[in-house]
Amino acid sequence: MNSGKTILDFETVALFDEENAIRIIDQTKLPGTTELIDLKTAEEIWDAIYLLKVRGAPAIGVTAAFGIYLLTKQVEIADDTPEKHAENFETLKAVFEKQKDYLDSSRPTAVNLSWALRRMEKVFLACGEDESLTMAQVKERLREEAVRIREEDVAVCRSIGEYGLTLLKPGDGVLTHCNAGQLATIKYGTATAPIYLAQEKGYGLRVFCDETRPLLQGARLTAYELHAAGVDVTLLCDNMSASLMKTGRVQAVFVGCDRVAANGDAANKIGTSVVATIAARYHVPFYVCAPTSTIDMSLASGDEIVIEQRKPEEVTEMWYKERMAPEGISVYNPAFDVTDHDLITGIITEYGIARAPYTESLREIFRRKEAESGSRIRI
Ligand code: MRU
């Protein structure tokens, strides 16, 4: 890494338009190596998302938005005049829809992926209605929307941080699971946003970070970025959180999420629901930090959330010098679990904190979003 720079000085996901590339930090190499890689083809983008080189719900959404823009942009149009609008738009549309479906298939649980692609599609289809547009202009509209999705993420996370900060006092202990940090977003993170804002204000929080088996996002990413920011952070194995909470050293749990159903059930990294259950046992408030882009009001409950199942090798050998389980053993490796809404003290969104009953309060959050027409968040 360049001298004087920390991991927080690198952009999680950036567009390099002239190079037709998305530049990401390869998160599978952290914390040992900070390697920036360029994604250019549809396959490279798909693989980077599937292999968790770029991960975390908001960062995946931004990557998909840049991806669909770049893949559509590269379709060559011979006679790009408004007179040829309908014919040219159909050419672009065939590629747009094919690549949208392909990128959308890379990971199933984080709704931000399909949310971002649908948002891009809405802009794209609206361009189809405007016959005065050339395809160069259509491509420019897609670029603007993708950049907007990325920039909005910063404002959204900052707002979640401000609401989250109201739940903390100086000196509090905070536990987090997985990485819902800057590395999972563009800036601040979601679950880490209150922590970063508290750090700016000198709150002196003590943060505890679960290592997060099997892919170690807590140890490799959260502990790394919080430590780089000068936060007092202590790493623990996943099976140590009950012991920690029993000592009274945790005043709040903050976690991110990948999809929240309309009743408040929240899917997040595997192990989150264990933490929530223990937090309830020891009366520690448990907060889910959720941009509205992660809330899926079309699902009545968490039972409808598709949970990604991943390869057995992630449990048996990845990160170990040698295999740590017998050959041929069956492995259960869901990437996410669903925390039941009754274990959640509050869902912190960029439009305020929703509390039970969530079926009502989440609807109210969306009403507020609608009423403000996104003005506070849109940039
Ligand atoms: O499999 P991952 O690393 O993409 O899982 C990430 C999480 O579960 C995060 O908590 C979630 O995406 C929120 S990121 C702000």
Residues whose N, C-alpha, C, O or C-beta is under 5 A from the ligand:
A	BS01	MRU	R55 G56 A57 P58 H177 C178 N179 A180 A184 T190 Q217 G256 C257 D258 N268 K269
